[in-house]
């Protein structure tokens, strides 16, 4: 699968900026959303090749947004990487059960993330 367009869903402006810079420097087109609700809407509008999803956000959290997108006929084919500060094994298992393809714990290691994207 060729990844070109990535949607970053995170309520932290710092995290969105970090990921936008990191991915943009590698030639990816980066879209952002600041909430789970906005992330779902942007995913349906833009049809990105990959979604990086935070968990702890006001309103719809990342688990709920991941579940919604992975069960929607229109967006179920889009891989989702959960990128969160929630590092317990049970958190990871729950994230993968919601439909995430991968689970990364913050702070995100840029080289690790890029390697995982390249492996898709």
Protein Blocks (a to p, Z undefined) as FASTA:
>chain_A
ZZfbdcdddfbfklmmmmmmmmmmnopacdddfbfklmmmmmmmnopabdcddfbdghja
fklmmmmmmmgmklmmpccddddfblcfklmmmmmmnopabdcdddddfklmmmmmmmZZ
